[in-house]
Amino acid sequence: MSTDPRVVAVAGGTGFVGGAIARELAARGHHVVVLTHRGPRPSGVATGSGPAPVFEYRRADVTKPESLAEALAGVDALFISLAFRNSPIEAPRRGQTFEKVDAAGTEALAVAAKATGVKRLVYISGAGAAPDAPRHWFRAKWRAEEAIRGSGIVYTILRPSWVYGPGDRSLNLFLGLSRWLPFVPQIGNGRQLMAPVFVADVGALATDALETPATDNATLEVGGPQTLTMDEIIRTALRTMGRRRPILHAPVLLMKIATAPLTLLPSPPMRPSAIDFVVQSAQVDTGPLQATLPRALMPLSEALATYLAPRR
Ligand SMILES: NC(=O)c1ccc[n+]([C@@H]2O[C@H](COP(=O)([O-])OP(=O)(O)OC[C@H]3O[C@@H](n4cnc5c(N)ncnc54)[C@H](OP(=O)(O)O)[C@@H]3O)[C@@H](O)[C@H]2O)c1
């Protein structure tokens, strides 16, 4: 960025990825405004030592565009890391969908950011975003990206693959179940390829983007240093924890049939589309990222050891 921002807002700064970004921004001396529609809560989970950062909290609901201009007053740069509650399990009757929050919410933020004089945007999208993607979540992400690209504000779009770390709701869920079960449950065959990236690295890369003019108006895929199957990731995590468990695979079709009736509930605990979401692969081309934001990213086993290894 040409001028150092003094005030940086993070929409989604109470969340998993946004929390890591907010912490990194604060660690680098920025004044961080966390935008939240549900109210202040600890942002992300600490991935390092040191004192807890201090944030300014402001109310902003991206589904209520009229709430956004006031929340963005005086903000120089805006990070957007939004996901609806319980994502990827949509609850259309509650307005909790990719279209409403990821797409329309980002559109509303981009408009408000332009109107209030925000000078820089960093948008957290997802690997796979495309206008003609077969999955509607990737089309919603594309719609959000288009709002960022068309905002008239200098931007960087980051498309992470699969992000893990303390506080994530996927790997930790399976590992948590293995505490009570004699196996680790997995939906699908576990052979989908992922490029797992540590949440603290995503926070650092997003903050680097703000400070690196070479990322102006760039869209970059983000992934960790290894490509592994989901089973390899879980086995590495189990090894790190010193826990021996087999992985039990549940067929996708069976799980979709079992969860189909749940879609009748206002807030389903699972639904067939979310099963498609969790079994998809997340491969990325990190060449352009490494060329613009060179940074040594943590290998999986090293990063897992920072929060899963048994304490001595
Ligand atoms: N986690 C991954 O593996 C991964 C991988 C690739 C891409 N991404 C992308 O990273 C982004 C963040 O994901 P995450 O895992 O960090 O999600 P998360 O932990 O669920 O955080 C989502 C954030 O969105 C905010 N939010 C939800 N509804 C809102 C609303 N109506 N108005 C304002 N804020 C709202 C929440 O804040 P409040 O509830 O406090 O308002 C929360 O801080 C998403 O766009 C996701 O697609 C994530």
The ligand as an ORCA input file, in Angstrom:
! r2SCAN-3c Opt
* xyz 0 1
  N     -12.007    -21.877      7.166
  C     -11.508    -22.297      5.991
  O     -10.967    -23.409      5.863
  C     -11.585    -21.403      4.776
  C     -11.012    -21.828      3.577
  C     -11.109    -21.017      2.449
  C     -11.784    -19.810      2.528
  N     -12.336    -19.430      3.709
  C     -13.087    -18.187      3.747
  O     -12.711    -17.391      4.860
  C     -13.829    -16.616      5.269
  C     -13.994    -16.723      6.778
  O     -14.191    -18.079      7.139
  P     -14.103    -18.536      8.661
  O     -13.834    -19.994      8.637
  O     -13.188    -17.636      9.409
  O     -15.603    -18.278      9.156
  P     -16.140    -17.941     10.628
  O     -15.182    -18.368     11.682
  O     -17.521    -18.513     10.684
  O     -16.250    -16.356     10.662
  C     -17.239    -15.725      9.946
  C     -17.353    -14.273     10.366
  O     -18.412    -13.671      9.607
  C     -19.076    -12.744     10.454
  N     -20.468    -12.579     10.040
  C     -21.386    -13.550      9.841
  N     -22.560    -13.005      9.476
  C     -22.384    -11.669      9.458
  C     -23.223    -10.575      9.181
  N     -24.511    -10.738      8.837
  N     -22.719     -9.336      9.258
  C     -21.421     -9.140      9.618
  N     -20.571    -10.137      9.896
  C     -21.048    -11.390      9.821
  C     -19.000    -13.349     11.848
  O     -18.958    -12.281     12.785
  P     -20.093    -11.938     13.870
  O     -20.892    -13.193     14.102
  O     -19.328    -11.490     15.074
  O     -20.889    -10.850     13.263
  C     -17.665    -14.092     11.841
  O     -16.652    -13.312     12.424
  C     -15.040    -17.144      4.490
  O     -15.333    -16.278      3.430
  C     -14.575    -18.465      3.971
  O     -15.197    -18.820      2.758
  C     -12.264    -20.189      4.831
*
